[in-house]
Amino acid sequence: MATETDSFAQSLRAVIAEIFHALVSVLPRVDRLVGRSDLAMSDTITIQSVYIAIGPFFVVEPIAEGRGTTKSKDLVLSALGGPTSLKGLRLSALSLIRSVSYGLDD
């Protein structure tokens, strides 16, 4: 029974990692698209871009306590690609928010 649970948990971590890596690769592309001055974005696209971009700011990163981290915290970070992975996602999201707000100022 424990192996079924372990394999299920591993498959869930793999799906989370896949979604995370897709977001990391898509956000800069959306940022470039929104930042183009020769295209006018509709309100729907602008609102959806902002909703997507604010998501990473509501994810709580595990904090290392003492000398090391607990096993569950290590699993979360390893699924996402390391301790700085969420920081990179947040920077891409912040760049997208800046591009959207810059486009609204014009």
C-alpha positions as CSV (number, residue, x, y, z in Angstrom):
1,M,0.0,0.0,0.0
2,A,2.8,2.4,0.8
3,T,4.3,2.0,-2.7
4,E,1.0,3.0,-4.3
5,T,0.9,6.1,-2.2
6,D,4.5,6.9,-3.0
7,S,4.1,6.4,-6.7
8,F,0.9,8.6,-6.6
9,A,2.8,11.3,-4.7
10,Q,5.6,11.1,-7.2
11,S,3.2,11.4,-10.1
12,L,1.6,14.5,-8.5
13,R,5.0,16.1,-8.0
14,A,5.8,15.4,-11.6
15,V,2.6,17.1,-12.8
16,I,3.3,20.1,-10.5
17,A,6.8,20.4,-11.8
18,E,5.5,20.2,-15.4
19,I,3.0,23.0,-14.8
20,F,5.6,25.1,-13.0
21,H,8.1,24.8,-15.9
22,A,5.4,25.6,-18.4
23,L,4.6,28.8,-16.5
24,V,8.2,29.7,-16.2
25,S,8.6,29.4,-20.0
26,V,5.3,31.1,-20.9
27,L,5.4,34.2,-18.7
28,P,8.3,35.9,-20.6
29,R,6.6,35.2,-23.9
30,V,3.3,36.7,-22.7
31,D,5.3,39.7,-21.4
32,R,6.9,40.3,-24.8
33,L,3.5,40.0,-26.5
34,V,1.9,42.5,-24.1
35,G,4.8,44.8,-24.3
36,R,4.6,45.3,-28.0
37,S,3.7,48.8,-28.9
38,D,2.3,48.0,-32.3
39,L,-0.5,45.8,-31.0
40,A,-3.5,46.9,-28.9
41,M,-4.5,44.3,-26.3
42,S,-8.2,44.0,-25.4
43,D,-9.4,44.4,-21.9
44,T,-10.0,40.7,-21.6
45,I,-6.4,39.8,-22.5
46,T,-5.1,42.5,-20.1
47,I,-7.2,41.3,-17.2
48,Q,-6.3,37.6,-17.8
49,S,-2.6,38.6,-18.0
50,V,-2.7,40.3,-14.7
51,Y,-4.6,37.4,-13.0
52,I,-2.0,35.0,-14.3
53,A,0.9,37.3,-13.2
54,I,-0.3,37.9,-9.6
55,G,-0.6,34.2,-8.8
56,P,3.1,33.5,-8.0
57,F,3.0,36.2,-5.3
58,F,0.5,34.1,-3.3
59,V,2.6,31.0,-3.1
60,V,4.4,30.6,0.3
61,E,7.9,29.2,0.0
62,P,9.1,26.8,2.6
63,I,11.5,28.5,5.0
64,A,14.6,26.6,6.2
65,E,14.6,26.2,9.9
66,G,17.8,25.7,11.8
67,R,20.5,24.0,9.8
68,G,18.4,22.3,7.2
69,T,15.0,21.8,5.9
70,T,12.5,19.1,6.6
71,K,11.9,16.3,4.1
72,S,8.6,17.6,3.0
73,K,10.0,21.1,2.3
74,D,12.8,19.5,0.3
75,L,10.3,17.6,-1.8
76,V,8.4,20.8,-2.7
77,L,11.6,22.6,-3.7
78,S,12.9,19.7,-5.7
79,A,9.6,19.4,-7.6
80,L,9.9,23.0,-8.6
81,G,13.6,23.0,-9.4
82,G,15.3,24.4,-6.4
83,P,15.1,27.1,-3.8
84,T,15.4,30.0,-6.2
85,S,12.8,28.7,-8.7
86,L,9.8,30.7,-7.2
87,K,11.9,33.8,-7.1
88,G,12.5,33.5,-10.9
89,L,8.8,33.0,-11.5
90,R,7.9,36.0,-9.4
91,L,10.4,38.2,-11.3
92,S,8.9,37.1,-14.6
93,A,5.4,37.8,-13.2
94,L,6.5,41.2,-12.0
95,S,7.9,42.1,-15.4
96,L,4.5,41.1,-17.0
97,I,2.6,43.3,-14.5
98,R,5.0,46.2,-15.4
99,S,4.4,45.7,-19.1
100,V,0.6,45.7,-18.6
101,S,0.7,48.8,-16.4
102,Y,3.0,50.5,-18.9
103,G,0.6,49.7,-21.7
104,L,-2.3,51.2,-19.7
105,D,-0.4,54.5,-19.2
106,D,0.0,55.1,-23.0
